[in-house]
Protein backbone atom coordinates (compact mmCIF):
# COMPACT_ATOMS: atom_id res chain seq x y z
CA UNK A 1 0.00 0.00 0.00
CA UNK A 2 1.35 3.42 -0.98
CA UNK A 3 0.14 6.74 0.37
CA UNK A 4 -1.02 8.98 -2.50
CA UNK A 5 1.12 12.10 -2.88
CA UNK A 6 -1.85 14.28 -1.91
CA UNK A 7 -2.19 12.62 1.52
CA UNK A 8 -0.09 14.06 4.35
CA UNK A 9 0.30 11.59 7.26
CA UNK A 10 -0.06 14.55 9.69
CA UNK A 11 -3.64 15.83 9.76
CA UNK A 12 -3.81 18.94 11.98
CA UNK A 13 -7.01 19.61 13.88
CA UNK A 14 -9.61 21.24 11.64
CA UNK A 15 -7.77 20.54 8.37
CA UNK A 16 -10.09 17.63 7.51
CA UNK A 17 -13.28 19.24 8.84
CA UNK A 18 -16.63 18.47 7.24
CA UNK A 19 -19.60 19.85 9.15
CA UNK A 20 -20.51 19.00 11.81
CA UNK A 21 -17.23 17.08 12.31
CA UNK A 22 -13.86 18.79 12.82
CA UNK A 23 -11.96 15.56 12.07
CA UNK A 24 -13.03 13.38 9.14
CA UNK A 25 -10.75 10.53 8.04
CA UNK A 26 -12.32 8.06 5.63
CA UNK A 27 -10.55 5.24 3.79
CA UNK A 28 -10.92 7.24 0.59
CA UNK A 29 -9.34 10.36 2.10
CA UNK A 30 -6.53 8.36 3.67
CA UNK A 31 -5.78 6.43 0.47
CA UNK A 32 -6.37 3.02 2.04
CA UNK A 33 -9.18 0.50 2.43
CA UNK A 34 -10.57 0.07 5.94
CA UNK A 35 -9.87 2.47 8.87
CA UNK A 36 -11.69 5.73 9.59
CA UNK A 37 -12.37 8.33 12.27
CA UNK A 38 -14.70 11.26 12.88
CA UNK A 39 -14.59 13.66 15.84
CA UNK A 40 -17.31 16.16 16.70
CA UNK A 41 -17.72 18.99 19.23
CA UNK A 42 -21.35 19.49 20.23
CA UNK A 43 -22.77 22.44 22.18
CA UNK A 44 -25.37 21.90 24.91
CA UNK A 45 -28.36 20.31 23.22
CA UNK A 46 -26.41 19.87 19.98
CA UNK A 47 -26.68 16.81 17.79
CA UNK A 48 -24.94 15.12 14.90
CA UNK A 49 -26.67 12.84 12.43
CA UNK A 50 -25.03 10.34 10.10
CA UNK A 51 -25.56 7.08 8.26
CA UNK A 52 -22.93 4.43 8.89
CA UNK A 53 -23.13 3.04 5.34
CA UNK A 54 -20.60 0.24 4.90
CA UNK A 55 -18.79 1.03 8.17
CA UNK A 56 -19.16 -0.26 11.70
CA UNK A 57 -18.51 2.55 14.21
CA UNK A 58 -18.23 3.39 17.87
CA UNK A 59 -19.38 6.46 19.76
CA UNK A 60 -16.61 7.19 22.28
CA UNK A 61 -17.05 10.22 24.57
CA UNK A 62 -13.85 12.26 24.88
CA UNK A 63 -15.61 14.78 27.13
CA UNK A 64 -19.25 14.93 28.16
CA UNK A 65 -22.02 12.37 27.83
CA UNK A 66 -24.61 11.79 25.14
CA UNK A 67 -27.71 10.01 23.96
CA UNK A 68 -27.21 7.71 20.96
CA UNK A 69 -30.11 6.73 18.73
CA UNK A 70 -29.52 3.95 16.20
CA UNK A 71 -32.48 3.29 13.90
CA UNK A 72 -35.28 2.70 16.47
CA UNK A 73 -33.10 1.99 19.52
CA UNK A 74 -31.58 4.41 22.03
CA UNK A 75 -29.02 4.31 24.82
CA UNK A 76 -27.33 6.84 27.09
CA UNK A 77 -23.58 7.20 27.59
CA UNK A 78 -22.40 8.68 30.90
CA UNK A 79 -19.09 9.74 29.33
CA UNK A 80 -16.45 11.67 31.28
CA UNK A 81 -15.10 15.15 31.93
CA UNK A 82 -11.96 14.49 29.89
CA UNK A 83 -9.83 11.66 28.58
CA UNK A 84 -7.59 12.22 31.61
CA UNK A 85 -10.40 11.85 34.18
CA UNK A 86 -11.75 8.32 33.68
CA UNK A 87 -12.27 5.34 31.44
CA UNK A 88 -15.54 5.88 29.56
CA UNK A 89 -18.48 3.83 28.41
CA UNK A 90 -19.18 3.70 24.66
CA UNK A 91 -21.64 2.50 22.03
CA UNK A 92 -21.20 0.16 19.06
CA UNK A 93 -22.95 1.18 15.82
CA UNK A 94 -23.62 -1.41 13.09
CA UNK A 95 -23.14 -0.81 9.38
CA UNK A 96 -26.16 0.42 7.37
CA UNK A 97 -27.70 2.32 10.30
CA UNK A 98 -29.17 5.80 10.77
CA UNK A 99 -27.58 7.38 13.86
CA UNK A 100 -28.10 10.51 15.94
CA UNK A 101 -25.71 11.60 18.71
CA UNK A 102 -27.20 14.23 21.03
CA UNK A 103 -25.29 15.91 23.89
CA UNK A 104 -27.67 17.43 26.48
CA UNK A 105 -24.86 19.44 28.14
CA UNK A 106 -22.38 19.42 25.25
CA UNK A 107 -19.21 17.45 24.71
CA UNK A 108 -16.63 16.07 22.29
CA UNK A 109 -17.06 12.63 20.76
CA UNK A 110 -14.91 10.32 18.64
CA UNK A 111 -16.41 7.89 16.13
CA UNK A 112 -13.73 5.37 15.11
CA UNK A 113 -14.81 3.17 12.20
CA UNK A 114 -13.91 0.28 9.91
CA UNK A 115 -15.33 -1.12 6.69
CA UNK A 116 -17.39 -4.13 7.76
CA UNK A 117 -18.93 -7.19 6.14
CA UNK A 118 -21.11 -8.37 9.04
CA UNK A 119 -23.93 -6.33 10.58
CA UNK A 120 -23.61 -6.82 14.33
CA UNK A 121 -26.16 -5.46 16.85
CA UNK A 122 -26.21 -1.94 18.27
CA UNK A 123 -25.01 -2.28 21.86
CA UNK A 124 -23.53 -0.69 24.98
CA UNK A 125 -19.96 -1.03 26.25
CA UNK A 126 -19.68 -0.42 30.00
CA UNK A 127 -16.67 1.43 31.41
CA UNK A 128 -16.43 -1.21 34.15
CA UNK A 129 -15.85 -3.90 31.50
CA UNK A 130 -12.92 -2.15 29.77
CA UNK A 131 -9.65 -4.04 30.45
CA UNK A 132 -7.00 -1.58 31.66
CA UNK A 133 -3.44 -2.75 30.96
CA UNK A 134 -0.19 -1.25 32.26
CA UNK A 135 2.43 -1.83 29.58
CA UNK A 136 6.20 -1.36 29.59
CA UNK A 137 8.32 -0.20 32.52
CA UNK A 138 10.26 2.82 33.73
CA UNK A 139 10.09 5.71 31.28
CA UNK A 140 8.45 3.44 28.73
CA UNK A 141 5.45 2.88 31.04
CA UNK A 142 1.97 3.61 29.72
CA UNK A 143 -1.67 2.69 30.26
CA UNK A 144 -3.74 0.97 27.58
CA UNK A 145 -7.55 0.94 27.76
CA UNK A 146 -8.49 -2.06 25.59
CA UNK A 147 -12.13 -1.10 25.07
CA UNK A 148 -12.48 -2.54 21.54
CA UNK A 149 -9.63 -4.98 21.05
CA UNK A 150 -9.92 -8.66 20.09
CA UNK A 151 -10.98 -10.64 23.14
CA UNK A 152 -12.37 -7.57 24.90
CA UNK A 153 -15.26 -6.54 22.62
CA UNK A 154 -16.76 -8.08 19.49
CA UNK A 155 -16.56 -6.23 16.18
CA UNK A 156 -16.25 -7.28 12.56
CA UNK A 157 -12.94 -5.59 11.68
CA UNK A 158 -12.54 -2.61 14.00
CA UNK A 159 -9.79 -2.58 16.63
CA UNK A 160 -9.53 0.46 18.92
CA UNK A 161 -7.84 1.31 22.19
CA UNK A 162 -6.76 4.34 24.23
CA UNK A 163 -3.21 4.93 25.45
CA UNK A 164 -2.29 7.31 28.27
CA UNK A 165 1.38 8.21 28.68
CA UNK A 166 2.60 10.15 31.73
CA UNK A 167 4.57 13.33 31.03
CA UNK A 168 8.21 12.57 30.19
CA UNK A 169 7.54 8.97 29.09
CA UNK A 170 7.67 7.28 25.69
CA UNK A 171 4.99 4.89 24.42
CA UNK A 172 4.48 2.91 21.21
CA UNK A 173 8.01 1.82 22.03
CA UNK A 174 10.03 -0.06 20.86
CA UNK A 175 9.02 1.04 17.34
CA UNK A 176 6.90 -1.63 15.71
CA UNK A 177 4.87 -2.29 12.58
CA UNK A 178 1.86 -4.28 11.37
CA UNK A 179 1.75 -3.92 7.60
CA UNK A 180 2.40 -7.49 6.38
CA UNK A 181 0.29 -10.52 7.21
CA UNK A 182 2.18 -13.57 8.47
CA UNK A 183 5.13 -14.39 10.73
CA UNK A 184 3.30 -13.13 13.82
CA UNK A 185 2.26 -9.87 12.17
CA UNK A 186 -1.11 -8.49 11.04
CA UNK A 187 -1.83 -6.14 8.14
CA UNK A 188 -3.55 -3.16 9.78
CA UNK A 189 -3.96 0.50 8.80
CA UNK A 190 -3.75 2.73 11.87
CA UNK A 191 -4.94 6.17 12.93
CA UNK A 192 -3.52 8.02 15.94
CA UNK A 193 -5.76 10.77 17.39
CA UNK A 194 -4.04 12.89 20.07
CA UNK A 195 -4.98 14.95 23.11
CA UNK A 196 -2.41 16.57 25.41
CA UNK A 197 -3.20 17.58 28.98
CA UNK A 198 -2.67 21.31 29.62
CA UNK A 199 -0.36 22.68 32.30
CA UNK A 200 -1.84 23.52 35.75
CA UNK A 201 -2.20 27.11 34.54
CA UNK A 202 -3.98 25.99 31.37
CA UNK A 203 -1.12 26.34 28.88
CA UNK A 204 -1.70 23.98 25.93
CA UNK A 205 0.80 21.15 25.68
CA UNK A 206 2.36 19.29 22.77
CA UNK A 207 3.91 15.89 22.10
CA UNK A 208 5.79 14.16 19.27
CA UNK A 209 5.18 11.19 17.00
CA UNK A 210 7.69 9.24 14.91
CA UNK A 211 6.90 7.08 11.85
CA UNK A 212 9.47 5.68 9.41
CA UNK A 213 9.38 3.16 6.57
CA UNK A 214 11.19 0.43 4.72
CA UNK A 215 13.60 1.05 1.85
CA UNK A 216 10.89 0.06 -0.66
CA UNK A 217 8.02 1.79 1.23
CA UNK A 218 9.27 5.21 2.32
CA UNK A 219 7.52 7.29 4.94
CA UNK A 220 9.26 9.74 7.27
CA UNK A 221 7.38 11.58 10.03
CA UNK A 222 8.75 13.23 13.14
CA UNK A 223 5.95 15.62 14.03
CA UNK A 224 4.85 17.84 16.87
CA UNK A 225 1.25 17.00 17.71
CA UNK A 226 -1.34 18.89 19.76
CA UNK A 227 -4.86 18.17 20.96
CA UNK A 228 -7.11 17.23 18.06
CA UNK A 229 -4.29 16.32 15.64
CA UNK A 230 -4.20 13.02 13.76
CA UNK A 231 -1.36 10.95 12.29
CA UNK A 232 -2.07 8.34 9.61
CA UNK A 233 0.04 5.18 9.56
CA UNK A 234 -0.57 3.13 6.40
CA UNK A 235 2.63 1.11 6.88
CA UNK A 236 6.09 1.32 8.41
CA UNK A 237 7.62 1.39 11.85
CA UNK A 238 5.84 3.72 14.28
CA UNK A 239 7.00 4.92 17.66
CA UNK A 240 7.88 6.39 19.88
CA UNK A 241 4.96 8.58 20.89
CA UNK A 242 6.73 11.08 23.14
CA UNK A 243 5.03 12.89 26.02
CA UNK A 244 6.84 16.11 26.96
CA UNK A 245 7.78 16.44 30.65
CA UNK A 246 4.88 18.01 32.54
CA UNK A 247 2.24 17.12 29.92
CA UNK A 248 0.39 13.81 29.98
CA UNK A 249 -0.38 12.41 26.52
CA UNK A 250 -3.52 10.61 25.33
CA UNK A 251 -4.02 8.96 21.99
CA UNK A 252 -6.81 6.92 20.45
CA UNK A 253 -5.65 4.13 18.14
CA UNK A 254 -7.99 3.00 15.36
CA UNK A 255 -7.00 -0.05 13.31
CA UNK A 256 -8.51 -2.28 10.64
CA UNK A 257 -7.30 -4.38 7.75
CA UNK A 258 -8.20 -7.06 5.23
CA UNK A 259 -7.41 -10.16 7.29
CA UNK A 260 -8.59 -11.73 10.51
CA UNK A 261 -9.30 -9.37 13.40
CA UNK A 262 -5.91 -9.80 15.08
CA UNK A 263 -3.50 -7.23 16.53
CA UNK A 264 -0.07 -8.75 15.92
CA UNK A 265 3.00 -6.53 15.73
CA UNK A 266 6.68 -6.90 14.90
CA UNK A 267 9.32 -4.81 16.66
CA UNK A 268 11.99 -2.99 14.69
CA UNK A 269 14.87 -5.48 15.14
CA UNK A 270 17.24 -2.58 15.74
CA UNK A 271 15.38 -1.62 18.92
CA UNK A 272 13.45 -4.66 20.13
CA UNK A 273 16.23 -5.42 22.64
CA UNK A 274 14.88 -2.59 24.80
CA UNK A 275 12.07 -4.86 26.03
CA UNK A 276 14.67 -6.97 27.81
CA UNK A 277 15.74 -4.00 29.92
CA UNK A 278 12.29 -3.76 31.53
CA UNK A 279 12.90 -6.88 33.63
CA UNK A 280 13.26 -5.74 37.22
CA UNK A 281 12.11 -2.17 36.46
CA UNK A 282 8.96 -0.88 38.10
CA UNK A 283 5.98 0.53 36.22
CA UNK A 284 5.77 4.32 36.56
CA UNK A 285 4.03 4.91 39.95
CA UNK A 286 1.80 7.57 38.35
CA UNK A 287 -0.04 4.78 36.55
CA UNK A 288 -2.84 4.07 36.11
CA UNK A 289 -3.77 7.66 35.28
CA UNK A 290 -7.46 6.72 35.03
CA UNK A 291 -9.95 4.02 35.92
CA UNK A 292 -13.71 3.61 35.54
CA UNK A 293 -14.12 5.92 38.59
CA UNK A 294 -14.10 9.66 37.99
CA UNK A 295 -11.01 11.48 39.29
CA UNK A 296 -11.54 14.66 41.27
CA UNK A 297 -9.17 16.49 38.90
CA UNK A 298 -8.68 15.88 35.18
KOLFI-949377 format. One line per 4 residues: number of its first residue (from 1); their letters; for each residue y, x, z of C-alpha. Coordinates in Angstrom, 1 decimal, always signed. Each point is the difference from the previous one (the first is absolute). Layout:
// KOLFI-949377
NUM = a = Y:X:Z  ...
END
This chain:
// KOLFI-949377
1 = xxxx = +0.0:+0.0:+0.0  +3.4:+1.3:-1.0  +3.3:-1.2:+1.4  +2.3:-1.1:-2.9
5 = xxxx = +3.1:+2.1:-0.4  +2.2:-2.9:+1.0  -1.7:-0.4:+3.4  +1.5:+2.1:+2.8
9 = xxxx = -2.5:+0.4:+3.0  +2.9:-0.4:+2.4  +1.3:-3.5:+0.1  +3.1:-0.2:+2.2
13 = xxxx = +0.7:-3.2:+1.9  +1.6:-2.6:-2.3  -0.7:+1.8:-3.2  -2.9:-2.3:-0.9
17 = xxxx = +1.6:-3.2:+1.3  -0.7:-3.3:-1.6  +1.4:-3.0:+1.9  -0.9:-0.9:+2.7
21 = xxxx = -1.9:+3.3:+0.5  +1.7:+3.3:+0.5  -3.2:+1.9:-0.7  -2.2:-1.0:-3.0
25 = xxxx = -2.9:+2.2:-1.1  -2.4:-1.5:-2.4  -2.9:+1.8:-1.8  +2.0:-0.4:-3.2
29 = xxxx = +3.2:+1.6:+1.5  -2.0:+2.8:+1.6  -2.0:+0.7:-3.2  -3.4:-0.6:+1.5
33 = xxxx = -2.5:-2.8:+0.4  -0.4:-1.4:+3.5  +2.4:+0.7:+3.0  +3.2:-1.8:+0.7
37 = xxxx = +2.6:-0.7:+2.7  +3.0:-2.3:+0.6  +2.4:+0.1:+2.9  +2.5:-2.7:+0.9
41 = xxxx = +2.8:-0.4:+2.5  +0.5:-3.6:+1.0  +2.9:-1.5:+2.0  -0.5:-2.6:+2.7
45 = xxxx = -1.6:-3.0:-1.7  -0.4:+2.0:-3.2  -3.1:-0.3:-2.2  -1.7:+1.8:-2.9
49 = xxxx = -2.3:-1.8:-2.5  -2.5:+1.7:-2.3  -3.2:-0.6:-1.8  -2.7:+2.7:+0.6
53 = xxxx = -1.4:-0.2:-3.6  -2.8:+2.5:-0.4  +0.8:+1.8:+3.3  -1.3:-0.4:+3.5
57 = xxxx = +2.9:+0.7:+2.5  +0.8:+0.3:+3.7  +3.1:-1.2:+1.9  +0.7:+2.8:+2.5
61 = xxxx = +3.0:-0.5:+2.3  +2.1:+3.2:+0.3  +2.5:-1.7:+2.2  +0.1:-3.6:+1.1
65 = xxxx = -2.5:-2.8:-0.4  -0.6:-2.6:-2.7  -1.8:-3.1:-1.1  -2.3:+0.5:-3.0
69 = xxxx = -1.0:-2.9:-2.3  -2.8:+0.6:-2.5  -0.6:-3.0:-2.3  -0.6:-2.8:+2.6
73 = xxxx = -0.7:+2.2:+3.0  +2.4:+1.5:+2.5  -0.1:+2.6:+2.8  +2.5:+1.7:+2.3
77 = xxxx = +0.4:+3.7:+0.5  +1.5:+1.2:+3.3  +1.0:+3.3:-1.6  +2.0:+2.7:+2.0
81 = xxxx = +3.5:+1.3:+0.6  -0.7:+3.1:-2.0  -2.8:+2.2:-1.3  +0.5:+2.2:+3.0
85 = xxxx = -0.3:-2.8:+2.6  -3.6:-1.4:-0.5  -3.0:-0.5:-2.3  +0.6:-3.2:-1.8
89 = xxxx = -2.1:-3.0:-1.2  -0.1:-0.7:-3.7  -1.2:-2.4:-2.7  -2.3:+0.4:-2.9
93 = xxxx = +1.0:-1.8:-3.3  -2.6:-0.6:-2.7  +0.6:+0.5:-3.7  +1.2:-3.1:-2.0
97 = xxxx = +1.9:-1.5:+2.9  +3.5:-1.5:+0.5  +1.6:+1.6:+3.1  +3.1:-0.5:+2.0
101 = xxxx = +1.1:+2.4:+2.8  +2.6:-1.5:+2.3  +1.7:+1.9:+2.9  +1.5:-2.4:+2.6
105 = xxxx = +2.0:+2.8:+1.6  +0.0:+2.5:-2.8  -2.0:+3.2:-0.6  -1.3:+2.6:-2.4
109 = xxxx = -3.5:-0.5:-1.5  -2.3:+2.2:-2.2  -2.4:-1.5:-2.5  -2.5:+2.7:-1.0
113 = xxxx = -2.2:-1.1:-2.9  -2.9:+0.9:-2.3  -1.4:-1.4:-3.2  -3.0:-2.1:+1.1
117 = xxxx = -3.1:-1.5:-1.7  -1.2:-2.2:+2.9  +2.1:-2.8:+1.6  -0.5:+0.3:+3.7
121 = xxxx = +1.3:-2.6:+2.5  +3.6:+0.0:+1.5  -0.4:+1.2:+3.6  +1.6:+1.5:+3.1
125 = xxxx = -0.3:+3.5:+1.3  +0.6:+0.3:+3.7  +1.8:+3.0:+1.4  -2.6:+0.3:+2.7
129 = xxxx = -2.7:+0.5:-2.6  +1.8:+3.0:-1.7  -1.9:+3.2:+0.6  +2.4:+2.7:+1.3
133 = xxxx = -1.1:+3.6:-0.7  +1.4:+3.2:+1.3  -0.5:+2.6:-2.7  +0.4:+3.8:+0.0
137 = xxxx = +1.2:+2.1:+2.9  +3.0:+2.0:+1.2  +2.9:-0.2:-2.4  -2.3:-1.7:-2.6
141 = xxxx = -0.5:-3.0:+2.3  +0.7:-3.4:-1.3  -0.9:-3.7:+0.6  -1.7:-2.0:-2.7
145 = xxxx = -0.1:-3.9:+0.2  -3.0:-0.9:-2.2  +1.0:-3.6:-0.5  -1.4:-0.4:-3.6
149 = xxxx = -2.5:+2.9:-0.5  -3.7:-0.3:-0.9  -1.9:-1.1:+3.0  +3.0:-1.4:+1.8
153 = xxxx = +1.1:-2.9:-2.3  -1.6:-1.5:-3.1  +1.9:+0.2:-3.3  -1.1:+0.4:-3.6
157 = xxxx = +1.7:+3.3:-0.9  +3.0:+0.4:+2.3  +0.0:+2.7:+2.6  +3.1:+0.3:+2.3
161 = xxxx = +0.8:+1.7:+3.3  +3.0:+1.0:+2.0  +0.6:+3.6:+1.3  +2.4:+0.9:+2.8
165 = xxxx = +0.9:+3.7:+0.4  +2.0:+1.2:+3.0  +3.1:+2.0:-0.7  -0.7:+3.6:-0.8
169 = xxxx = -3.6:-0.7:-1.1  -1.7:+0.2:-3.4  -2.4:-2.7:-1.3  -2.0:-0.5:-3.2
173 = xxxx = -1.1:+3.5:+0.8  -1.9:+2.0:-1.1  +1.1:-1.0:-3.6  -2.6:-2.1:-1.6
177 = xxxx = -0.7:-2.0:-3.1  -2.0:-3.0:-1.2  +0.4:-0.1:-3.8  -3.6:+0.6:-1.2
181 = xxxx = -3.0:-2.1:+0.8  -3.1:+1.9:+1.3  -0.8:+2.9:+2.2  +1.3:-1.8:+3.1
185 = xxxx = +3.2:-1.0:-1.6  +1.4:-3.4:-1.2  +2.4:-0.7:-2.9  +2.9:-1.7:+1.7
189 = xxxx = +3.7:-0.5:-1.0  +2.2:+0.3:+3.1  +3.5:-1.2:+1.0  +1.8:+1.4:+3.0
193 = xxxx = +2.8:-2.3:+1.5  +2.1:+1.8:+2.7  +2.0:-1.0:+3.0  +1.7:+2.6:+2.3
197 = xxxx = +1.0:-0.8:+3.6  +3.7:+0.5:+0.6  +1.4:+2.3:+2.7  +0.8:-1.4:+3.4
201 = xxxx = +3.6:-0.4:-1.2  -1.1:-1.8:-3.1  +0.3:+2.9:-2.5  -2.3:-0.6:-3.0
205 = xxxx = -2.9:+2.5:-0.2  -1.8:+1.6:-2.9  -3.4:+1.5:-0.7  -1.7:+1.9:-2.8
209 = xxxx = -3.0:-0.6:-2.3  -2.0:+2.5:-2.1  -2.1:-0.8:-3.1  -1.4:+2.6:-2.4
213 = xxxx = -2.5:-0.1:-2.8  -2.8:+1.8:-1.9  +0.7:+2.4:-2.9  -1.0:-2.7:-2.5
217 = xxxx = +1.7:-2.9:+1.9  +3.4:+1.3:+1.1  +2.1:-1.8:+2.6  +2.4:+1.8:+2.4
221 = xxxx = +1.9:-1.9:+2.7  +1.6:+1.3:+3.1  +2.4:-2.7:+0.9  +2.2:-1.2:+2.9
225 = xxxx = -0.8:-3.6:+0.8  +1.9:-2.5:+2.1  -0.7:-3.6:+1.2  -1.0:-2.2:-2.9
229 = xxxx = -0.9:+2.8:-2.5  -3.3:+0.1:-1.8  -2.0:+2.8:-1.5  -2.7:-0.7:-2.7
233 = xxxx = -3.1:+2.1:+0.0  -2.1:-0.6:-3.2  -2.0:+3.2:+0.5  +0.2:+3.5:+1.5
237 = xxxx = +0.1:+1.5:+3.4  +2.3:-1.8:+2.5  +1.2:+1.2:+3.4  +1.5:+0.9:+2.2
241 = xxxx = +2.2:-2.9:+1.0  +2.5:+1.7:+2.2  +1.8:-1.7:+2.9  +3.2:+1.8:+1.0
245 = xxxx = +0.3:+1.0:+3.6  +1.6:-2.9:+1.9  -0.9:-2.7:-2.6  -3.3:-1.8:+0.1
249 = xxxx = -1.4:-0.8:-3.5  -1.8:-3.1:-1.2  -1.6:-0.5:-3.3  -2.1:-2.8:-1.5
253 = xxxx = -2.8:+1.2:-2.4  -1.1:-2.4:-2.7  -3.1:+1.0:-2.1  -2.2:-1.5:-2.7
257 = xxxx = -2.1:+1.2:-2.9  -2.7:-0.9:-2.5  -3.1:+0.8:+2.1  -1.5:-1.2:+3.2
261 = xxxx = +2.3:-0.7:+2.9  -0.4:+3.4:+1.7  +2.6:+2.4:+1.4  -1.6:+3.4:-0.6
265 = xxxx = +2.3:+3.1:-0.2  -0.4:+3.7:-0.8  +2.1:+2.6:+1.8  +1.8:+2.7:-2.0
269 = xxxx = -2.5:+2.9:+0.4  +2.9:+2.3:+0.6  +1.0:-1.8:+3.2  -3.1:-1.9:+1.2
273 = xxxx = -0.7:+2.7:+2.5  +2.8:-1.3:+2.2  -2.3:-2.8:+1.2  -2.1:+2.6:+1.8
277 = xxxx = +3.0:+1.0:+2.1  +0.2:-3.4:+1.6  -3.1:+0.6:+2.1  +1.2:+0.4:+3.6
281 = xxxx = +3.5:-1.2:-0.7  +1.3:-3.1:+1.6  +1.4:-3.0:-1.9  +3.8:-0.2:+0.4
285 = xxxx = +0.6:-1.8:+3.3  +2.7:-2.2:-1.5  -2.8:-1.8:-1.9  -0.7:-2.8:-0.4
289 = xxxx = +3.6:-1.0:-0.8  -1.0:-3.7:-0.3  -2.7:-2.5:+0.9  -0.4:-3.7:-0.4
293 = xxxx = +2.3:-0.4:+3.1  +3.8:+0.0:-0.6  +1.8:+3.1:+1.3  +3.2:-0.5:+2.0
297 = xx = +1.8:+2.3:-2.4  -0.6:+0.5:-3.7
END
